[in-house]
Amino acid sequence: MELKKAIQSTFWSASILALGLIPASTSAQNNTSYWQQHVDYKMEVDMNVEDYNYTGKQELVYTNNSPDTLNQVFYHLYFNAFQPGSEMDVRSLTIKDPDRRVMDRISKLEPDEIGFLKVNTLTQDGTPLTYEVAGTVLEVSLAKAIAPGESTTFNMDFNGQVPVQIRRSGRNNAEGVALSMTQWYPKLAEYDFEGWHADPYIAREFHGVWGDFDVKISIDSEYTVGGTGYLQNTEIGHGYEEPDQKVEKAKKGKHTWHFVAPNVHDFTWAADPDYIHDKLTASDGTVLHFFYKDNKDIIENWKNLQPKTAELLAFYNENVGPYPYDQYSVIQGGDGGMEYAMCTLITGERSFGSLVGVTAHEMAHTWFQFLLASNEAKHEWMDEGFTSYISDEAMNVVMDEKKPNPQAGNYASYFRLATSGIEQPQTTYADRYEMNAAYGASAYSKGAVFLAQLGYIIGKENLDKTIKTYFDEFKFKHPTPNDVKRVAEKVSGMQLDWYLVDWTQTTNTIDYAIKNVEEVDGKTQVTLERKGLMPMPIDFYVNVKNGDNAEGMNESYYIPLRMMRAEKPNPFPNMERTQLPDWPWAYPTYTFTIDKPLSEINAMTIDAQQLMADIDRTNNSWNQPAE
């Protein structure tokens, strides 16, 4: 627990930093010192479980750590998306391949089934403000501009209606969970070096301001509540009490649940009268909470999930960085799987393998997007792709899958995308993809391959170090793609701008081929061809005859890409490697000589490990013709 205390100390320090009390030292997103805004929420909400309406009060202290004077602010009103005619509704009706969970369901909602968030009053430091609702965004004109370094307090009365479960949020999901309360409150939009991020809620994910949350939820006493934050009144029972603490059965009426969450950028909760609530303390001291329906068909899987979740936590702690909070919750709810602050909501009526798999993915999001809080609306591949990469690695270990390459599925999915004709650059706004299929393969699979292939370029040990360094330098911040690239450059000593640009800002593809093999003066001359526009360094493997050993022995040749300005370590130190001169990208072919007659060579292969995302591997090998 000493490590845990040290980590907690660092994120309380991060809160002090966010308040501007000490200068920031990390230079990240632009050419000025890094800064980020800070917000503290105090909210009280009263839920009516009969009609799913709720009232709320919100006190929000906003600190402007930017160098800019702010004359307006924006809030997200996410529940307004669940109304006929909303942007989410129309987009689902007009996109070629709508999400099967949404389809035309929003268009058919009745008034008592829709979602909404209504702001009744809003003041700034006691002065009433003027504001306008524009779909899922509240546009607010300030009574007084917020100067750099200043704080201001907004007070709001609001009310909402929980929509029928359709996408992420809602009531009475397909598995009978009463309330999945995600994106349920008026949430201040993020302002950073790029300006305001007041994006409408159409289909994709989120970007939020770091801060502290103090939330009180009043709800019928038979309901159990789980989610973000630490419960302050554990005497409420429902599985939160200590083993030696006796709690009387809840009487009719309402309980008020009081949660506090330090240094997070969202707050989520779920509630159901039939939740089973289990706890397990992981090896690092983190208390894992599990909330799932009292359904005999799923109980065994959910019990078995618990030690696997502890193993997943240990894997991420070791391979990314230490989880900094005291608890994490896995909660049955929602419409699939979605990550939130200190918790995830997942559907729970699954096979055991699927249950572990979705938990592995959503839990990994705690590191990639929650703690490394990239902007999901603009750089979706940074959270979905990196999460897919590390969760596939984790599943290979925790579930003993014994896959030679845990990323093989992501490569295959990327190849389908790259040859489909529907690919768009990864710099495309998450909501601007022409097809959901293109978004999914680009964000998840191509994003995962970005990391796996980076390991091919800089070496696996350097990739592992890059991931840990990236976490260490940018946790509790808002990193950008350039930050990932710069960390990898510093770790590896390579120049990698070409990789970031080609892979994420274009749809250029990789395609290298063995163009010609011939014997010249008793030696083997090999000509390689770059057929795709995207450059790569080349690992070239040769299997040579070795006396009576019919299978021969392997040798490797390494052709650095000139614009990398450096070379990676030999991935197989026990295999002899010959480093050849650099290959300049503009040259379409590259010829080199192997100091052996062709008759002594069994086979030759470009990238035998298949870590380079070459879209046509049929031309990557040469084999000695059969006699």
N, C-alpha and C positions, 0 to 999 in steps of 0.2 A: 504493500500500500504506500510505501515511501515514494515510489515512482509515480503513483497515481496523484499523490499530493503535490509532487513537483510539477506534473503536467497541469493540474488545476491551477496552481500558482501562476503558470505561464499564461493561461487564458484569462485569468483575472487581470494580469498585467496587460493583456491584449485589450481588455475593456478600458483600462486606464489610458492606453495608447489611443483608442478610438475616441475618447473624450478630449484628446488633444493636450493632456497634461504632461506628456513626454514626447519628444520628437520622434518621428518614424525614421528608421534607418534603411529599410529595404526599398530599393529602387525597382519598381516592377513595371507598371503598365505603360508609362509614358516617360517623358524626359524630365519630369519633376519628381520630387520625393513622393513615395507612395502615401496615399491617404484613403480613408474610407469613412463613410458616414456612420453614425451611431444612433440607435433608437431604443428607448425603454418603454415597454408596454405594461400598463396595469389594466386588466379587464375583468368585468363581472358579467356573467351571462346566466340567464334563467331560461331553461328549456322546458317547453310543454310537450311531453311525449305523446299526447293525444292528437294534436294537429301539426306537430313538428315545426311550430313557430317558436321563436326565441327573441328575447330582448337583451340588449347589451349596453354597457357603459365602458368607454375606453378613455384612459388618460395616456397620452403619448408624449414623451419628452424626446425631442429631436435635436441632435447636435450636428451642426454644419462644420465638418472638418475639411471641407473643400476650400480652394482659394477663391471661390466664386460667391457673390451675393445672390441669394435665392429670393425670387419674387412670387413664386408659385410652388405648389407641391401637388402630387398626384397620389391617389389611393387606388388599389385594386379592389374591385367588387366582384370576385370570381363567381359567386353563386348566380349572378345575373346572366351567365352564359346558358343556364338551363331554362330558357324561355323560348317559345316559338318565335322565329324571326331573328334570333340572336346570330352573331357571327359564327359561333360554333355550330348552330343549327344549319345555317345556310351553307357553310363550308362542307358539312357532312352530306348535305343533299346534292352538292355539285361536284365534289371530288370524284375521280374515276373509281377509286377503290376505297370507299368509306370504311372506317373502323366498325367492325361488326357489332361492337358494344353500343355504338351510337346510332348508326344508320339514320332512320327517320324518327327515332324515338322522341327527340326533343320537340319536334314539330307537332306531336300528338299529345303533349302534356296538357292536362286540365289546370285551371287556376289553383286548385289545392294541391297540385303535384309539382308545380314549377319550383325553381329556386329563386330567391332574390335576397339582396341586401339593400336596405333603405337607410340612408343617413337622415336623421330627424333634426339634430342640432349639431353644429360644429363651431367651436371657438378657438381662437389663438390667444393665449395669455388672457382669457376672459372676454375678448372682443369677438362678437359674432362674425363669421366669414361668409362670403358668397361662394357658391360652388355649383357645378353642373354635372349631371350624370350623363356620361357618353358610353353606353353599353356596359362594359365591365370595368370602366375607369371613371373615377371621380376627379374632376378638374377643379382645383381649389386656388382662388386668388387670395393672397395673404394680406392681412391688415397691416403688417409690418414686415419689411424684408428681413431675411436672416443673414446677417453678415458672417464672414468667415470666422470661425471659432465661437460663434454664439449658439446658445440653445434656446428653444422655445417650447411651450407646452400646448398641445392640442387636446381639447376635451370633446368627446363625441357621444351622443346617444344614437343608437341604431337598433334596428330590428331585422330579422331575417326569417326565411322559410327554407327548411332543408328540402332539396329536391328529391324526387324518386331517384334511386340509385341508377346512374347511367354511366358516368365517367369519373373515377377516382372518389368523388364525394357522393353522399346521399344517404337515404334511409332505406331500410329493409332490402338489403341486397339479395342476390339470388340464393345465398346460403342462410338468409334469415337474420343477419346481423342488423340490429335496429338502427344504429347511427355510426356512420363513417364521416367524422367531422374534420375534413381537410379543406384548407383554403376557405374557412368559414367566417372570417372576420375581415373588416376593412383593413387592408394591409398597405402600409406606406410603400410607394415604389422606390426603387434604388436610383440614386444619383451618383455617378462616378466620373472618371476622366472623360468619358464619352458623352456625358450629359444624362438626361432623364431616360429611364427605361420603363416607360408607362405603356407596355405592350398589352394589347387586348388579349383576353383569354379565348383562344380559338380551338386549340387542340393540345398544344405542347405544354412544356413545363415552365420552371419558375426562376426568379432571381429576387433575392431579398436583402434587407439591411441587417447587419449584425447588431445584436442588442440583448437585453435581459427582459424576460417575460415573467409577470406575476398574474396568474389567471385563477379566478374563482368560478366554478361551474355548479349551478344549482340544478338538480335533476331528481326525479323520483328515487326514493331510497332503495328500491330493489335493484336498481341499475348499478353495474360495476363499470368504472371508468378507467381507461388506460391510455397512455400516450406520452407526449413530450413532458419533461420536467419531473421534479421530485415532489411527491405528495407531502405536504406540510402537516396535515392532520391525519396521521396514520391510524389514529383511534377510530377512524371511520370504518375500519375493517376491510371486508371484501378481499382478503388475502394480502393486504399491505401490512397488517400488524405483525409484530414479532411473535415467534412461536410461543413465548410464555405470556403473551398479552391476550387476555380474554375479552372478546368483543361480543356484546349481546346482539342477537338477531335484529336486523333493522326493522323499525316500526314504520307504519304507513306515514307518508309525508315525503318531504324532500330532504336530501343531504346536500351540503355545499362542499365540493371538493376543491382544495386549494393547492395549486401547483406553482412551483417556481423553477424557471429554466434559465441558467446563466449562459450568456454568450452563444446564442443560437440565432438563426435567421428565419424561423418559422415556428408555429405552434399547432400541433395536431392532437386530436383526441378521438376516441371511439367509445361507445357505450352499448351495453346490452344487459338485459336482466338475467340471461342464462350463461354468462361467461364463467368458465373455469379459469382461475388465476393461479398459475404455478410460478415458482421462483427457483433459480439455480444460480449459485455463485461461481463465476468462472475463475480460472487460475490466476488472473491478474486482479481479482477482487471485484470486478464488475458484476453487479447483480442483474441477471437476465430475467426478464418478466415475460410470461406467455399468457395470452388471453385468447381463449377459443371456446366455441359453443359446446355445451353439454350434449354432445351427439355421439352415441356409442360407436358409430361408424368411423369416426375420425380420432377418437381419444388415444388409441394406441400409437398412431402415427405422430400425434402431437407430443406424446410423452417421449417417444424415441427421438424426436427432433431436438429435444433440449440439450443433450450432451453433444450432438453434432453442431449446434449453434455455438456452444462453448469452444469447440475445435475450430470453427470458422473464425471466431473472434481472435483466437490465438494466432491463426495463420495471418490474418490481416495486421495484427499487432507486430508480428515479426517481419512481414514482407512489405509493409507500407509505413506504419508508424503507430505509436501507442494510442489506443482509444482513450480520450481524455475525460469522459464523463463517468459517473458512478453507476449508471444503469443504462440498459437498452431493452426495448420491448418489441416482441414479435406478436402482432395482433391480427386475429382473423377479422377481415372486413374488406371494404373496397370492391374492386372489380377485376383484380388480377394480382399485381404486385406494384407497390409504389413506395418510395423512400420518403421519410420525413425526419424531423429533428428528434434524435434519440430513439427512433422507433421506425417500424414499417407496418403497413397494412397489406395483408396478402389474403387471397382466398384460400380456404383451408381444406376443402373436400378434394384432395389430390392423392395420387400415389405417394409413397414415402420418398422415392427419388425425386419426384417433382416438388414435393414440399421442401426438401433440403435445397434443391436447386434454386427455387424462387427466393428462399431465405438467404442463400449464399449471394445471389445477385443484389437483392435489396439491401442487405447488410453492408455489402461492399460499397454501396452508394454513400454510406456514412463517411467514408474517406474521400471518394471521388464525387464531388458536388456538395456534400454537406460541409465537411471540414475544408476541403479545397473547393471553395464556392464559386466555380466558374459560372458564367452566364449561360444557362441552358437554352435560352431563346436564340442565342447567336452561335454558341459553340457546343451544340448538343453532343458532338462526338467526344468531347473531353470528359463528359460524365458517363454517358452510356457506353462509349467505346472502352474507356479505361476500366470501368466497372466490369464490362464483359470480359476483358482480358484477365483481370485479377481474380474474378470469381470462377472462371474456367480453370485457372491454375489451382485455386483452392479446392474445387470439386475433385480435381484429379488426385489430390492428396487425401482429403477428408473422406471421400467415398472410394478411395483406392481403385480408381478407374484404369490406371496403368496405360494411359494414352501416351504414345511416344511424343506426340505434339498436341497438347490440349487446345491449341488454337486452330487446328485443322478445319473445324467447322466454320470458323470465322473467315478463313481464307476462301473456302468453297463458296460461302455466301457472297463475299466480295467479288469473286470471279463472275458469278452470275450477274451481279449488278453491273460490273465493268463492261460486260458484253451484251447487256440488255437493251441499250439504246435509251434508257430512261435516267441514267445517272446525272446528277447535278453536283457542282462543287460542294465540299463540306462547309464552305463559307456561306452557303444559302441559309437564310433565316429558317428556323425550324418549321415555321408555319407556311413557308413559301415553296415547299416541295410540291411538284405537280402531282406526285402520287405518294400515298402512305408507304408503299413498298420501297420506294427509293429512299425515303427518309429512314425507314427502319434499317435497311441494309447499310446505308451510309453511316448512320449514327452508331449503331451497335457493332456491326461486323467490320466495316472499314476503319472505324475508330479503334477497335481492338487490334487490327492488323497494323495500325500506325505504331503501336508499342512493340508488338512482336517483331515487326520488320526493323524497327529501330534497334532492337537487340541484334539483328543480323548485321546492321551497319556498324554499330559501335562496340559490339560484343555483349554477351549475356551478362557478364559481371558488371559491366558499365551500365547496362540497362537497369539491373537491380539497384545499383547505387543511385542512378538517376531518379528512380521512383521514390526512394527513401529521402533523398536530398530535396526533391520537389515538395514532398509532404512537410519536411522539416522547415523549409523556407517560406512556404505559402499557406500553411494551415491557418484557419481563422482569417483568411484574406479572400480576395477575388482574383485568382490568377487568370491569365489569358494564354492563348496558344504560344505566344512569343516567350512567355515565362518558362513553359515546358522545354522549348527549344534551347533557351539560354542555359538552363540547368544541364541539359544533355551535353551541350558544347563545353561547359566548364568541367564536367565530369570526364568527358572523353578526350578533350583537346582537339576535337574536330570542328569544322565549319559545317553547319547543318541547315542554313537558310534555304538552300535548294530543296531539301527534303520537305520542310514545312510547306513551302510554296507549292511545289508540284503535287504533293499528296493531298493537301487540304484546300488549295485555292484553284485547282484545275481538275479536269478529268483525264489528264494525261495518264497513259498506262505504261507498264513495264513489260517489255518483251525482248529478251535476248535469245540468240540462237547460235548454234555451232554451224557456221556457214560452209566451211571447207576443212578437210583433213587430208593431208598428203605427206608422203615421205620425200624429203629433199636432202640429198647428199648424206644419206644414212641417218637422218634425224627426222622427227615428226613436226611438221609445221601446221599450226592450228589457226584458223581465222574465225573470229567471233563477229557477230553482227548485232548492232543495236537497232531493233526494228520499231520499238516504241519510243515515244518522246521523252519519257521520264528516265533520267539517268540513275544508275546504281553502281556500286563497286561489285566486283565479281569474285566469288569463291569458285574455283575450278578444281575438280577432283579427277584424278587419273588412277585407274587400276592397272598396274603393270605386272607382267608375268614374273614369277619369282622361283626359278628352278623348277622343282617338281610340284610346287604348290599351284594347283590348277586355278584356285581362286585368286591368286596373286596377292599383291600388297598395294595399299593406297598411298598416294602422294597428293599434295595439294599445291595449287598455284593461286596466288592472291593478286588481283589487279585492282589497286586503289582507284577511286574516282578522283581526278585531279582537283576538282573544286572542293573536295573534303579537306585538303591540305594536311592530312594526317592519315594514319593507318590503324586498323584495329588489331588487337592481340590475336594470336593464332588460337582459334576456337578448339583445336585439338593439339595440345602441346606435344603429345606423343607421336604425332604424324609429321613427317618432314614437310615443311612448307617453303616454297620458293616465292619471294615477293618480286613481282614484275614491275616495269615502269607504269606510271599513272596512265589512265585512259582519259583523254580530254573528251568532254561530252559531245562536241560538235563533230567528231570523227565517227562516221557510222560503222566502221569496221576496226578491228584490232587484231594484229597477227603476232604470234609469238612461237618460239621453238622449244620443243621438249627434246632433251639430249638423249633420245633413244630412238631406234628404228621403229617404224609403225608396227612391225611384226611382234614387238615385245609388249604391245599395249592391248589389254583386253577391252577396256571401256573408258569413256570420258563423260563427265557430267558437269553442267553448270548448276551450282547450288544443290548439292545432294541432300541437304537437310530440308529443302523446300521451305525456307523462311523468307525468300524473296518472292513478292507477289507477282510473279511472271504469269501473264494471262494465257500464254500458250507454252506449256511445258513439253509439248510433243517434239519440239526442236532443240531441247536442252541436252540431249544425250547422243552419244555416238558409241556404237558397239562393233567390235571386230566381226566382220562377216563370217558366217559359218563356212567351214571348209567343205 
